[in-house]
Amino acid sequence: MTLAGFGIVAVFLGTFYAWAATAPLQGAVVAPGIVSVDTNVRTVQHLEGGIIDQILVREGDKVETGQILIRLRNTVPASNLNEARAQYFEARATEARLLAEQREAPEIDFPEELTRKIGDQAAQDAMAGQQSIFESRRTLLADRLAIFGRSTAGLETEIEGLQGRIASSESRLALLDEEISDVRSLYERKLTDKPRLLQLQREQAELQGEIASYRAAIGTARQKIEENALRRSELRNARATEIVEQLRTSRARAYELDQRLAAASDVMGRTEIRSPVTGVVTGLQVHTVQGVIAAGQPLMDIVPVSDKLVVQATIDPLDIDQVSQGQDAQVWLSALNRRSQIPIGAIVQTVSADRLIDAQTGAAYYSARIELDRAEVEKGTVPMQPGMSAEVMIHTGARTTLDYLLSPITRFMSRAMREG
C-alpha cells in the first residue's frame, strides 16, 4: 500500500474515532411488559354462598359501581330478616310502653323508628299489641287501687256512723247520770225503793259499754284504713320495681335484637351481588340459574376502567443498574406493527427493591411499574386493554458510539482484574 493509501486510511480512522468519541447516541433498556390498571383487578366473591336466582351480566359487559351482577335466592335470608325486624320492633314498643307506665303517662310515646313505618305491618302490630297491654295493665291497676279506695271510703263512713252513735250514747248517758243522781237523792230520803236505782245504774253501765265498743270499732276501722294505704303503697312500689326490671331486660333484648337485625339485613343485602367498581366483567365463572355457589367462591373479575393504565415491565438483572424511578420511557404494543404505531410516552414509577424469580421458568428479574401518559393513551387509534403485551424502552441517557464499542472490553477487563 502506498503512502497515500496509508494516509487516507489514517484520516478515515481518525475521523471515525473522533465521531465515535463525540457523537451522542440515545441509550435505552428494552424490557417486555404487560398492560394493567393502576389498581388491582377486583375479584367478586360471596361470603355465605347460595342458590343463583338471576345472572344479570355477561362476559365483557361494562358495569357501574353498585350495579347488581347476580341475585341469589333470598327465601331464608328474607324470613330471618322479617323475624328479626318483628322481634326488634316488639322490644322497642315494649320499652316505650314500660316508660309510659313508669311515668304514669296517659298514653304511650312510641319512638319515631316505629311511628314513621306507616305501612310496615310488623311495626304496626308491635305498637297495637303494646297499646293493648298498656290499657289492660292500666285498667287492672286502677281497679286494684279502686278496691282499696272503696274499702277506705266504707271504713270512713263506718267511722262517721260510730262517732254518731257515740255522740248519741254520750247524750243519753248524760241524761241518765242526772236521773241516777235524782233517784239516789230520793232513795237516800226513803222516797223511792232501791230496785229503781239499780235499774238506772244497769242502763248506765250498758251505755258506757256501748260507747267503749264503738270506740274500739273506730280504732279497728282506722287500722284497716292504714293497712289499705300501706297495701296501696306496696302495690305501687312493686309495680315500679317490676317496671324497672322489665325495662332493663327489654333494653338489653332490644340491643341484642338490633345486632341481629343488622346482621340479618347485611345477609339479605348480600343476596344482591354488586360490582365494587366501575369496570368490565371478565372471567365469569357462573352461567347456570339455580346453580349453587360455595362460600368465598370467585364468581368473576371486574377490571376497573376509570383507573390509569400502567405496564408491568420485566427488567433483566444485567440492566437493573441503568433503571431507576423517574426515568422517561416509551411503550409499544407487541400485537401491532411497530412501524405503524406511535410510541406512548411513559415514566418509570417504581422498581422492585430486590430481584424476583419467575415461578414457571425460574428466571430472575426485576419488576418495574411504568406509568403511561393518559393523554397519549387517549389519543391512540387502538384502545389499550389490560392484559395486552407491550415492549418498553427505558431511556438511560446519551452515550457515545465509542462507549458502546468499548463497553464489552472494559467490562471484561474490569472483571478480569477483580478475579486476579
C-alpha positions as CSV (number, residue, x, y, z in Angstrom):
1,M,0.0,0.0,0.0
2,T,1.3,3.4,-0.9
3,L,2.0,6.2,1.5
4,A,-1.1,8.0,0.1
5,G,-3.2,4.9,0.8
6,F,-2.0,4.8,4.4
7,G,-2.8,8.5,4.7
8,I,-6.3,8.0,3.5
9,V,-6.9,5.1,5.9
10,A,-5.4,7.1,8.8
11,V,-7.6,10.1,8.0
12,F,-10.7,7.8,7.8
13,L,-9.8,6.1,11.1
14,G,-9.1,9.4,12.8
15,T,-12.4,10.8,11.6
16,F,-14.3,7.7,12.7
17,Y,-12.7,7.8,16.1
18,A,-13.4,11.5,16.5
19,W,-17.1,10.9,15.6
20,A,-17.4,7.8,17.8
21,A,-15.9,9.6,20.7
22,T,-18.1,12.7,20.4
23,A,-21.4,11.8,18.6
24,P,-24.1,11.1,21.2
25,L,-26.4,8.1,20.8
26,Q,-29.6,7.7,23.0
27,G,-29.2,4.7,25.3
28,A,-32.1,2.6,26.4
29,V,-33.0,-0.6,28.3
30,V,-35.6,-2.7,26.4
31,A,-38.0,-4.8,28.5
32,P,-41.1,-6.8,27.9
33,G,-44.3,-6.0,29.9
34,I,-48.0,-6.4,30.3
35,V,-50.6,-3.6,30.3
36,S,-52.6,-3.5,33.6
37,V,-54.6,-1.0,35.6
38,D,-53.1,1.1,38.4
39,T,-55.2,-0.8,41.0
40,N,-55.7,-4.5,41.1
41,V,-58.4,-6.3,39.3
42,R,-61.3,-6.9,41.7
43,T,-62.5,-10.4,42.2
44,V,-66.2,-10.7,43.1
45,Q,-67.0,-13.4,45.7
46,H,-69.8,-14.1,48.1
47,L,-69.4,-14.6,51.8
48,E,-72.0,-17.2,52.5
49,G,-72.8,-18.7,49.1
50,G,-76.2,-19.7,47.9
51,I,-78.5,-20.6,45.0
52,I,-78.4,-18.4,41.9
53,D,-81.7,-16.7,41.0
54,Q,-80.5,-14.4,38.2
55,I,-77.3,-13.7,36.3
56,L,-77.5,-10.1,35.1
57,V,-74.2,-9.7,33.3
58,R,-72.2,-11.4,30.6
59,E,-68.5,-11.6,29.8
60,G,-67.2,-8.3,28.6
61,D,-70.1,-6.2,29.9
62,K,-69.3,-2.8,31.3
63,V,-70.8,-2.3,34.8
64,E,-71.1,0.7,37.2
65,T,-70.2,0.8,40.8
66,G,-73.0,-0.8,42.8
67,Q,-74.7,-2.4,39.8
68,I,-76.3,-5.8,40.6
69,L,-74.4,-8.6,38.9
70,I,-76.1,-11.7,40.4
71,R,-79.2,-12.2,42.5
72,L,-79.3,-15.2,44.9
73,R,-82.4,-16.8,46.3
74,N,-83.4,-14.9,49.3
75,T,-86.2,-17.0,50.9
76,V,-84.3,-17.9,54.1
77,P,-82.5,-14.5,54.5
78,A,-85.8,-12.7,54.0
79,S,-87.5,-14.9,56.5
80,N,-84.7,-14.3,59.1
81,L,-84.8,-10.6,58.4
82,N,-88.6,-10.3,58.9
83,E,-88.4,-12.3,62.1
84,A,-85.5,-10.2,63.5
85,R,-87.4,-7.0,62.5
86,A,-90.6,-8.1,64.2
87,Q,-88.8,-9.1,67.4
88,Y,-86.8,-5.8,67.4
89,F,-90.0,-3.7,66.8
90,E,-91.7,-5.6,69.6
91,A,-88.8,-4.9,72.0
92,R,-88.8,-1.2,71.2
93,A,-92.6,-1.0,71.6
94,T,-92.3,-2.8,74.9
95,E,-89.7,-0.4,76.1
96,A,-91.9,2.6,75.1
97,R,-94.9,1.1,77.0
98,L,-92.8,0.5,80.1
99,L,-91.6,4.1,80.0
100,A,-95.1,5.3,79.8
101,E,-96.1,3.1,82.8
102,Q,-93.1,4.4,84.7
103,R,-94.2,8.0,84.2
104,E,-97.8,7.1,84.7
105,A,-98.5,8.8,81.3
106,P,-101.9,8.8,79.8
107,E,-100.6,7.3,76.5
108,I,-97.5,5.7,75.0
109,D,-94.9,7.8,73.2
110,F,-93.7,5.4,70.6
111,P,-90.2,6.0,69.1
112,E,-90.1,7.6,65.6
113,E,-88.5,4.4,64.1
114,L,-91.9,2.8,64.7
115,T,-94.3,5.6,64.1
116,R,-92.7,6.5,60.7
117,K,-93.2,3.0,59.4
118,I,-96.8,3.6,58.4
119,G,-97.1,0.7,56.0
120,D,-94.9,-1.7,58.0
121,Q,-97.2,-4.4,59.4
122,A,-94.6,-5.6,61.9
123,A,-94.2,-2.1,63.4
124,Q,-98.0,-1.6,63.5
125,D,-98.6,-5.0,65.1
126,A,-95.9,-4.2,67.8
127,M,-97.4,-0.8,68.6
128,A,-101.0,-2.2,68.7
129,G,-100.0,-5.1,70.9
130,Q,-98.2,-2.9,73.4
131,Q,-101.0,-0.4,73.4
132,S,-103.5,-3.1,74.3
133,I,-101.2,-4.3,77.1
134,F,-100.8,-0.8,78.3
135,E,-104.5,-0.2,78.6
136,S,-105.1,-3.6,80.2
137,R,-102.4,-3.1,82.9
138,R,-103.6,0.5,83.5
139,T,-107.2,-0.7,84.0
140,L,-106.0,-3.6,86.3
141,L,-104.0,-1.1,88.4
142,A,-106.9,1.3,88.5
143,D,-109.3,-1.5,89.6
144,R,-107.0,-2.7,92.3
145,L,-106.4,0.8,93.6
146,A,-110.2,1.4,93.4
147,I,-110.8,-1.6,95.6
148,F,-108.6,-0.1,98.3
149,G,-110.3,3.3,97.7
150,R,-113.8,1.8,98.2
151,S,-112.7,-0.1,101.2
152,T,-111.2,3.0,102.8
153,A,-114.3,5.1,101.9
154,G,-116.5,2.4,103.5
155,L,-114.4,2.4,106.6
156,E,-114.5,6.2,106.8
157,T,-118.3,6.1,106.5
158,E,-118.4,3.4,109.2
159,I,-116.3,5.6,111.5
160,E,-118.6,8.5,111.0
161,G,-121.6,6.3,111.9
162,L,-119.8,5.0,115.0
163,Q,-118.9,8.5,116.0
164,G,-122.6,9.5,115.7
165,R,-123.6,6.6,117.9
166,I,-121.0,7.6,120.4
167,A,-122.4,11.1,120.5
168,S,-125.9,9.8,120.9
169,S,-125.0,7.4,123.6
170,E,-123.0,10.0,125.4
171,S,-126.0,12.4,125.4
172,R,-128.2,9.6,126.7
173,L,-125.6,8.8,129.3
174,A,-125.5,12.4,130.5
175,L,-129.3,12.4,130.9
176,L,-129.1,9.0,132.7
177,D,-126.4,10.4,135.0
178,E,-128.8,13.2,136.1
179,E,-131.6,10.8,136.6
180,I,-129.5,8.5,138.7
181,S,-128.4,11.4,140.8
182,D,-132.0,12.4,141.4
183,V,-133.2,8.8,142.2
184,R,-130.2,8.4,144.6
185,S,-131.3,11.5,146.4
186,L,-134.8,10.2,146.7
187,Y,-133.6,6.8,147.8
188,E,-131.5,8.4,150.5
189,R,-134.6,10.2,151.8
190,K,-136.5,6.9,151.6
191,L,-138.8,8.3,149.0
192,T,-138.1,5.5,146.4
193,D,-137.1,1.9,146.5
194,K,-133.6,0.6,145.7
195,P,-134.5,-1.5,142.6
196,R,-135.3,1.7,140.7
197,L,-131.8,3.0,141.4
198,L,-130.2,-0.3,140.4
199,Q,-132.2,-0.4,137.2
200,L,-130.8,3.0,136.2
201,Q,-127.3,2.0,137.1
202,R,-127.5,-1.1,134.9
203,E,-128.6,1.1,132.0
204,Q,-125.7,3.5,132.7
205,A,-123.2,0.5,132.6
206,E,-124.8,-0.7,129.3
207,L,-124.4,2.8,127.7
208,Q,-120.8,3.0,128.8
209,G,-120.1,-0.4,127.3
210,E,-121.7,0.6,124.0
211,I,-119.6,3.8,123.9
212,A,-116.4,1.7,124.6
213,S,-117.4,-0.8,121.9
214,Y,-118.0,2.0,119.3
215,R,-114.6,3.5,120.1
216,A,-112.9,0.1,119.7
217,A,-114.7,-0.3,116.3
218,I,-113.4,3.1,115.3
219,G,-109.9,2.0,116.2
220,T,-110.2,-1.2,114.2
221,A,-111.6,0.8,111.2
222,R,-108.7,3.3,111.3
223,Q,-106.2,0.4,111.5
224,K,-107.8,-1.1,108.3
225,I,-107.6,2.3,106.6
226,E,-103.8,2.4,107.4
227,E,-103.5,-1.1,106.1
228,N,-105.2,-0.1,102.9
229,A,-102.8,2.8,102.5
230,L,-99.9,0.5,103.1
231,R,-101.1,-2.0,100.6
232,R,-101.7,0.7,98.0
233,S,-98.1,1.9,98.6
234,E,-96.8,-1.7,98.3
235,L,-98.8,-2.2,95.1
236,R,-97.3,0.9,93.5
237,N,-93.7,0.1,94.8
238,A,-94.0,-3.5,93.5
239,R,-95.2,-2.2,90.1
240,A,-92.4,0.4,90.0
241,T,-89.8,-2.3,90.8
242,E,-91.3,-4.7,88.2
243,I,-91.2,-1.9,85.5
244,V,-87.6,-1.1,86.3
245,E,-86.6,-4.8,85.9
246,Q,-88.6,-5.2,82.8
247,L,-87.1,-2.1,81.3
248,R,-83.6,-3.4,82.0
249,T,-84.5,-6.7,80.3
250,S,-86.3,-5.0,77.4
251,R,-83.4,-2.6,76.7
252,A,-80.9,-5.5,76.8
253,R,-83.0,-7.5,74.4
254,A,-83.6,-4.5,72.1
255,Y,-79.8,-4.1,71.9
256,E,-79.3,-7.8,71.2
257,L,-82.0,-7.8,68.6
258,D,-80.6,-4.6,67.0
259,Q,-77.4,-6.5,66.4
260,R,-79.3,-9.5,65.0
261,L,-81.3,-7.2,62.7
262,A,-78.1,-5.5,61.4
263,A,-76.6,-9.0,60.7
264,A,-79.8,-10.2,59.0
265,S,-80.0,-7.0,56.9
266,D,-76.4,-7.5,55.9
267,V,-77.0,-11.1,54.8
268,M,-80.2,-10.0,53.0
269,G,-78.3,-7.2,51.2
270,R,-75.6,-9.7,50.1
271,T,-78.2,-11.7,48.2
272,E,-77.8,-9.0,45.5
273,I,-74.1,-9.3,44.5
274,R,-73.0,-5.8,43.3
275,S,-70.0,-4.5,41.4
276,P,-67.4,-3.0,43.7
277,V,-66.1,-0.7,41.0
278,T,-66.9,0.7,37.5
279,G,-65.2,-1.7,35.1
280,V,-65.5,-4.6,32.7
281,V,-66.7,-8.1,33.5
282,T,-64.1,-10.7,32.8
283,G,-63.5,-14.3,33.8
284,L,-67.2,-15.0,34.5
285,Q,-67.3,-18.3,36.4
286,V,-71.1,-18.9,36.8
287,H,-73.5,-19.5,34.0
288,T,-76.4,-21.6,35.4
289,V,-79.5,-20.2,37.1
290,Q,-80.5,-22.3,40.1
291,G,-76.8,-23.3,40.4
292,V,-75.1,-23.4,43.7
293,I,-72.1,-21.2,44.6
294,A,-69.9,-22.0,47.5
295,A,-68.9,-19.6,50.2
296,G,-65.9,-17.5,49.1
297,Q,-66.0,-18.9,45.5
298,P,-64.7,-16.5,42.9
299,L,-67.6,-15.5,40.6
300,M,-66.0,-13.1,38.2
301,D,-63.4,-10.4,37.9
302,I,-64.0,-6.7,37.4
303,V,-61.3,-4.8,35.5
304,P,-61.5,-1.1,36.6
305,V,-61.8,1.2,33.6
306,S,-61.6,4.6,35.4
307,D,-58.0,3.9,36.7
308,K,-54.9,5.0,34.8
309,L,-53.1,2.3,32.8
310,V,-49.6,1.1,33.7
311,V,-47.2,-1.5,32.2
312,Q,-45.6,-4.1,34.5
313,A,-42.2,-4.5,32.9
314,T,-39.7,-7.3,33.4
315,I,-36.1,-6.0,33.7
316,D,-33.1,-8.2,33.1
317,P,-30.8,-8.2,36.2
318,L,-27.9,-7.2,33.9
319,D,-29.7,-3.9,33.1
320,I,-31.1,-3.1,36.5
321,D,-28.2,-0.7,37.3
322,Q,-29.4,1.5,34.4
323,V,-33.0,1.7,35.6
324,S,-34.3,4.0,38.3
325,Q,-37.5,5.7,39.4
326,G,-38.4,8.8,37.3
327,Q,-36.7,7.8,34.1
328,D,-38.6,8.5,30.8
329,A,-39.7,5.6,28.7
330,Q,-41.6,4.7,25.5
331,V,-44.1,1.9,25.1
332,W,-45.1,-0.1,22.0
333,L,-47.9,-2.7,21.8
334,S,-46.4,-6.0,20.8
335,A,-49.5,-7.1,18.9
336,L,-49.3,-4.2,16.4
337,N,-46.8,-3.4,13.7
338,R,-44.1,-1.3,15.2
339,R,-43.6,0.8,12.1
340,S,-47.4,1.7,12.0
341,Q,-47.7,2.9,15.6
342,I,-46.6,5.9,17.5
343,P,-44.9,5.0,20.8
344,I,-46.7,6.1,24.0
345,G,-44.8,8.3,26.4
346,A,-44.3,6.9,29.9
347,I,-42.3,7.2,33.1
348,V,-40.8,4.7,35.5
349,Q,-43.0,4.8,38.6
350,T,-41.4,2.2,40.8
351,V,-38.7,-0.5,40.6
352,S,-38.7,-3.6,42.9
353,A,-36.1,-3.4,45.7
354,D,-34.9,-6.9,45.1
355,R,-34.9,-9.4,42.3
356,L,-37.8,-11.8,41.8
357,I,-38.0,-15.3,40.5
358,D,-40.4,-16.4,37.8
359,A,-42.3,-19.4,39.2
360,Q,-42.6,-21.1,35.8
361,T,-39.2,-20.5,34.2
362,G,-37.1,-20.0,37.3
363,A,-35.5,-16.9,35.7
364,A,-34.5,-13.9,37.8
365,Y,-35.9,-10.5,37.0
366,Y,-36.7,-7.1,38.5
367,S,-40.2,-5.7,38.2
368,A,-40.7,-2.1,37.1
369,R,-44.0,-0.2,37.1
370,I,-44.3,2.0,34.1
371,E,-46.9,4.7,34.2
372,L,-48.4,5.7,30.8
373,D,-49.2,9.2,29.8
374,R,-53.1,9.3,29.9
375,A,-53.3,12.0,27.2
376,E,-51.2,9.9,24.8
377,V,-53.2,6.7,25.6
378,E,-56.5,8.5,24.8
379,K,-55.1,9.8,21.5
380,G,-54.1,6.3,20.4
381,T,-56.1,4.7,17.5
382,V,-56.2,1.3,19.1
383,P,-57.8,1.2,22.6
384,M,-55.4,-0.3,25.2
385,Q,-56.8,-3.0,27.3
386,P,-55.4,-4.6,30.5
387,G,-53.6,-7.9,29.5
388,M,-52.0,-6.6,26.3
389,S,-48.4,-7.4,25.7
390,A,-46.1,-4.4,25.4
391,E,-42.4,-3.6,24.8
392,V,-40.9,-0.9,27.0
393,M,-37.9,1.2,26.1
394,I,-36.5,2.9,29.1
395,H,-34.2,5.9,28.3
396,T,-30.9,5.6,30.1
397,G,-29.2,8.8,28.7
398,A,-26.8,9.7,25.9
399,R,-23.7,7.6,25.3
400,T,-21.1,7.8,22.5
401,T,-20.5,5.1,19.9
402,L,-17.1,4.6,21.3
403,D,-18.7,3.8,24.7
404,Y,-20.8,1.2,23.1
405,L,-17.8,-0.3,21.3
406,L,-15.5,-0.3,24.2
407,S,-18.0,-1.3,27.0
408,P,-17.6,-5.1,26.4
409,I,-13.8,-4.7,26.6
410,T,-13.9,-2.5,29.7
411,R,-16.4,-4.8,31.3
412,F,-14.2,-7.8,30.6
413,M,-11.0,-6.1,31.8
414,S,-12.8,-5.0,35.0
415,R,-14.0,-8.5,35.7
416,A,-10.5,-9.9,34.9
417,M,-8.8,-7.5,37.3
418,R,-11.3,-8.4,40.1
419,E,-10.7,-12.1,39.6
420,G,-7.0,-11.5,39.6
